[in-house]
Amino acid sequence: MDADYSSIGDLRRRVRQDGPAMVEALQAIIAIPSINPMGESEALVSRETQAALDGLLQCAADMGLRARNLDGLVGYVEVGPADAKETVGVLAHMDVVPAGEGWKHPPFSGQIADGMIWGRGVEDDKGPAVSALYALKALHEAHIPLRRKVRLIAGTHEESGPWICVQRYLQSEGSPTLGFTPDGSFPMICGEKGLMSVEVCAPATPEPAPAGLSVVGWWAGTTANIVPSLAWAAIRLRGVSLSEARERIGALRDSEADGSGVRAWSAAEFAAAYAQQSAPACDLVVTAEGVEAHGAMPWDGRNAAQELAAVIGRLELAQDGHGRMIRFVAERLGRQWDGAGIGIATQHEKLGPTTVNLGVARSEGAAATCVLNIRFTPPLTPALIAEAVQQAAAGYGLEAMAAPIAMAPLFVDEQEELVQALAAAYTETTGLPAACTYTGGTTYAKAFPRTIAFGPLLPDEPMLAHQVDERVTVESIIRNAEIFVAALYRLAV
């Protein structure tokens, strides 16, 4: 249909007038630390995440919009004719990744400073969810007849686990006819890399530790889809003095071009410097500090776990489980993120390179594990990747197991009605050209047909999702609501 620019202009004015209320609503939701449990409990949704969902739905109800909570797993806000056969979906999520340490402003404060609103989730994905909510409010209050109903669908389990929120929504509601998820960047993301995780495990070995240096524990990261900024290895010394071990590590560190973030501590020094960490009984702890980044863009960070292994992997470590794991990471991953060392490096003309992020490292007694977050491109498949990692790991006496859920790459036709409508809305609101882009990120678009990522960042805005000091401009929250309401008008009227 031809757009009625006077109507779109009125809708944009409405959301801009709501700017102060929009920011206040976002601050209230940012204040809720909606982090879900990891590990064995990763299929659970925390009370805090449910509270964030409740907060969004209550805000919608206070606006007079139809809102429904489906078992605390997912909720939706709806405008337009309830009996419409077709639905435009806006897919967002209320859960966030752990905040990490070293923030300039508290991560769950929603503090405004320097024209920015700071906090975990302001970019990914609470900020876009609130912008979309106010776009629905504008549609509702303008009383514009809609041929399709519009739903803001808010999930609770996007950042980890098997997307149980999506499963619950599809179970009773089915898929929207078409839609977008503001969980990537502008203009339109018409393709996403595939996603899978592989856990590499060094089983506990019964051999007694020989003289020398034995790794008895290691740790890195909080979630697989973040480049870890801290890693450490606890080392027991036999027949080697603390000063001698420090000297060896210092020499290796100084010989490495990128080794400046590595440091050796006595056990007591480490406990004092890293009070929130808990190392097993040991004589020495080696730490590595890196730079946090989104796991889909590992080149934006520096992986502390791989940095640690690159240095201590050159020591003559006891080749028990931990020692073999360190050697595997040092030799097969190194400091690279392209997967070349495990035989899966690829380059796609649109999606770019396959990436590998060692996001989590843990110990359980004498057993050691690490989790590889892999974003892959054709012609790779999950089966081929799992086989490659298993073969590489087997050479070190390690085991590798792919997570049960993997997601294939996504491609959407650039001539689709959806893509063209979003392009028009983007250009008329920003004055910028709209061309399809492609990403290593994974979004809800993979779970719904005729759905792509759209927003929330302009091409010149930095991506700070999953990083310390995540922040966006206050203006961008309001601007995104303008873009979204223009897009929803084109898709629903």
N, C-alpha and C positions, 0 to 999 in steps of 0.2 A: 504494500500500500504506500501511497505518497504520504510523507510525514507532514503533520500540521505543526509548523514551526512555532506558531503562537502558543499552542498547547505545550510543546516541549519547553519553550521559554518560561511559561508560567510554572511548570513543574520544577525547573531548575531554580527559579526564584524561591519557590517554597522550601526546597531543601537548604538553600543558602540561608534563608531566614531562620531555619532550625539549627544552624551551626552551633551556637552555644549549648543548646540542649543535647545535640549529638555528641559533642566532646564530653559533656558531663556524664552521659550514659556510658560512653566508652571507658571513662576513668573508673566508674563503679564496677565494670566487668573486668577490667585489667587488675583491679585490686584483689580478685579471687585467684589464688594460685592453682589453676586447674590443670595439674600435672597428674597423669595416670600412672599407676604402678607398672614397673617393668619386671622382666624375668618371668617367673612362674605365674605371676598374677597379671600378666599383660593383657589378658582378655577381660579385665575388670575396668570399670569406669569409676574414678574416685568420687567421693562426695563433693569435693571442690569443683570438679568438672560438671557434675550434675547441678551444683549451685550456680555455676556460670550460665548453663543452659536455662535454668529457672529464671535467672535474672534477665536474660534476653527476652524470654517469652512473656514475663511479667511486664516488661517495658512495652512490648507489643500490645498486650491486653489493655494497658493503661491508655494506649493510643486509640483504642476502639477497634483493633484489628483482630481477626480470628487467629487464635493460637492454640496449638495442641502439643502435648508432651506424650511421647510414645515410650513408656516404661523407663524414663530417665536415660534412655540411650540416644534418642534423637528427637527433635521437635521441629515444628514448622509454623510459620506465620503466613497467612493467606489473605489476598485481596482479590477482588473480581468476582464473577459469578461462580458460586459454589458448585453449580451443576454443569459448568463448562466441561466439554469433553477433552479439551487439550489444556496442558499446563506448561507454563514457563518456570523452570526451576533456577534458583540462585543457591548454590551449594557452598556452605561455609562450615567452619568447625570451631568449637569452643575449647578444645584441649590445646595445650601448649607443651613445648619441650622444656626440660629443666632449665633454670635460669643461669646456672654457673656462677662464678665469682668475679669480682672486680668491676662492678657496675659503678658508673659515675653517679647515678640516681637509683634509688631502690627499684628493683625489677617489678614489683607488684604495687607500685604507688600511682602509676599513671600521671606522674608529675609533669608539669609543663615548664620547660626552660628553653631559652634560646629559640623560641618559636616552634619548638618540637614537643611532642608528647612521647614520653619515655615509658617503656615497660615491655615485659615479655608478652607477646601476642598483639602488639599494636599494629604490626605488619602482617603477622601470620598467626591467627587469622581473625582476631577479634575486631580489629579496626575495620577491615572490609565488611565484616558481618553487620556492624553497627551502621556503616554507610549504606549498605543494602537495605537495612531495616527502615531507615529514614527515606529511602527511595520508595519503598512500599507505602509508607505513611503519606507521602506526597500524592501518589496515585489514588489512594483511598480518599483523601480530602478534596481532591480536584473533581471527584465524581465523573471521571471520564469513562464512558462505556468500554468495557474490555471484551474481546471475543475469546480470549484465553484467561484463565485464572493464573495468578502469579504466586509462587510460593518461595519464601526464604526457608531453606532446609538447613538446620543447624545440627551437625553431628558432634559426637563427643570422643571419637576414637580414631582420628585421622593420623596422628603422629606415631602411633605404635600399634602393633598387633594386627588382627585380621579384619579391621573395619566392621566390627559388630554393629555399629550404628547404621551403616549402609544396609547391612543384611536385614536389620529390623525394619527400616523404612520400606524397603522393597517388598518385604513380607506382607504388609497390609496396604501399602499405597501404590505400589508399582512405580515405574519410571516416569519422570516428566517427559513431555513431548520433545522438548529441547531445552537447553539452558547453558549457564556458565558458572564457573567457580572463580571468585576473586582471590585466588590463592597462587598467583604466579606473577605476571607482569602484563602491562599493555605493550603493543596493541592487542593482538589475539595470538594465543599459543595454539597452533594447529597440529602440533606433534609433541609427544613426550617419550623419553627413553623408557625402556623396560626397567623393572625394579625387582631385585631379589636380595636376600641375605643368606650368607653361608657361615655357619659356625665351624671353626677349626678347633679341634680339641687334642690336647696332649694328655692321655690317660696317666694316672699316677703309676710310677714305676717302683718296684720293690727294692732296687739296688741301693745299697748304702751310699751316701754322698762321699766321693773321694776327696783327697786333699785338694786345696785350691779354692775356687770361687763357685758357689752353688746358688742359683736363683731359687728362692723358696716362696716367692709370691710376686705377682705383678698386677698392676691396675692402670686402667685408662678409661676416660670417657664416661658419659652417663646414658647415652642413647646412640644407636648405630648410625643415625642420620645426621650426626654432628661431627665435624673434625675435632678430635679432642685437643684441648689446650694444656692438659696436664697428664703425665704418665709417670709411673715409678716402678722400680724393681727392687725387691728386698733381697739382699745377698748375705749368705752365711760364709764366713771365712774359716778355712782350716789350713794351718801352716803358712798363712799369709797375714802380715800385720795390717791394721787399718791404714796406717800411713802408706804402706807399700801399695795397697789396693787403690787408695786415692791417687797416688802418683801415676799408676798405670792408666786409670780412667781419665785423669787430667791430660796425660800425654795423647791418648786417643782422641779426646775431645778437641784438643788444640790442633790436631792434625787434620780435623774435619772442617771443610769450608763452612758447613752449616751446623756445627756442633756447639755453638755458643750457649744454647739453652740447656745444656746438660750439666748436672752438678752432683757431686758425691757428698753424702752426709753420714755422720754416725747415726745410729738408731735414735739416740736421745735428741740430737739436733733436728732430725726429721720430725720427731713427735712434737717438738716445740714450734717448728716452722709451719707444719701442716697439721694443725690440731684436729681438723675434721677428717683426716685420713687415718686409717688403722692398718699398719703393716704387721705381718707376723713376726715372731721372734727372729732377730737377725743381728748382724754386726754392722751392716752398711746398707744405705738406701741410695739408689741413684735415681734422680728425678730428671725429667725433660719437660720443658715448657714450650708450648707451641702457640698457634694462633687459631682460635675457634672460627669455624665457617660452616655453612650449610654443606651437608654431605654430597649434595648434587653438584656443588662447585668447589671441589677440594683445592683447586688452584688458588682460591681466595684465602686459604689458611695455611697453616703448617702443622702437620700431624705429629703430636708429641709422642705417640706410641711408636711410630715408625722412626722418629728421630732417636728415641731411646734405644731401640733395637739396632739401629745403624751404628751406634757407638759401642754399646756393651756386647753386641754380637761379634765384635772383633777380639773380645777377651777369650781366654781359654776357659770357658765355662764348663762345668760338669754337664755331660750330655744326658741328663735325666729329662723328664717331661718339659720342665720350664726351659732348660737349656736348648732343647731341640726346637721349641716354639720360638724362642728368640732368634735362633739361627734361620728358621723358616721366614720370619718377617724380615730379617736383615737381608737375606739373600734373594728372596722371591718378590718382596714388595719394595724393599729399600726405602728411598724417600719419594718414590714415584706414585702416581695415582692412576696410571693408564692400564694396569693389569698385564703389562708385557711379560713380567717375570713368571706369571702363571699361564701365559699363552692365550690371553683373551683380548689383547689390544685390537681395537677396531676403530675405524673412522668412517662416519656416515655423512653423506653430502649435506643433509639437513640437520640431523640430530647431533652431529659432532662426534667426539670420542666416547668410548666406553670408559667409565671411571670406577675406581675401587677405593673405598674409604674404610680403613680399619677404625671402627667407631667405638668399640668396647673391648677391653681386656680385663680378665678376671682370673682369680685362682680359687680353687676349692681344695684345701689340703695340698697334696702334691700334684694335683691335676691343674692344667692351665688351659684357658680358652681365649679365643678372640672372635669377634664378629665382623665380617666383611659386608659392607653395604655396597651393592654393585648396581650401577645404572648402565644398562647395556643397549646396544644398537644392533639392528640386523647386520649380518646374518646370524648372530648369536641367538641361542635359545637358552632357557633355564637348564635344560638337560645337558647341553654342551658345556655350559659354564660349570655346573656341578661336577661333571666328569673331569674338567680341567683342574679345578681346585683340588678334587680328591686325588688326582694323580700327582700334583705338585706336593700336596701334604704327605702323601704316602712315602715320598722320598726321604722324609724326616721322621718317619714312624708316627705320623699324626693321622688323625681321622678328620673327615670333613662331612658335614651334613647340611644340605640346603633346607631352608625354612619351608614349611608345607605350602605356603602361599607365595606365588610369584606373579608379577603383572607384565604382560606383553607390552611392547611399544604401542603408542596410540598415534594414529594419523586421521585427520579430518579434512575432507575436501574443501579447498579454499573457496570454491564457488557456492558452498552451502548457503541457504537462506540465513542461517544463524550467523555465519561468519560475516556476510555482507551487512547485516543489520548492525552488528557490533562495530564493524569498521566505520559505518556511517555515524553512529552515535559518538564514537571516539573522536572522529575528525571534527564533527560539528561542535563538540564541546571544547576540545583543546586547540583546534586549528592545526593539528599535527597530522602528517600522513599516516595511513594505517596499512601496514603490511604484515602478513603472517610471520610469526617467529616460532622457534622450536626450543625445547628445554630438556634438561636432565632431571628436572623435578618430577614428582608424581603427585597427582591431585585426584580429587573425586571424579574428574572427567573420565577416568578409566573405568568407573563403575556405572556410568549412565550413557545411553546412546545420545548422539547429536549434542554433545556437551564439550565445551573447551574451557581452558583457563583464560580469564580476561581480567587484568588488573591484579594488584592495586598500584603497581609502580610504573611511572613514566620511564622512557628509555634512559633519561639522564639522572634518575634517582638511584642511590645506592641500595643494594639489597642487604639488609641487616637481619633478616629472619634467622633464627637459631644462633645468633651471635650475642655476645655481651654488648650492652648498650643499644639494644634494638630500639629504634625510634623512627618516627615519621613526622613530617610537618603537620601542624594543625590544619593548615590550608588544604593539604592533600586529603584529609578525611572528608572535608566538605566537597572538594572537587570530585572525589570518587563517587559520592552520592549523586552529584550532577550527571556524571557519565552513566552511572547505573540507571538512573531514572529515564534518561534519554534512550538507553538501550531497551529497557523494559517497555517503554511506550511503543517503540518500533516492533517489538516482538509480540506484544499482547493486544494492541488496539486493532 
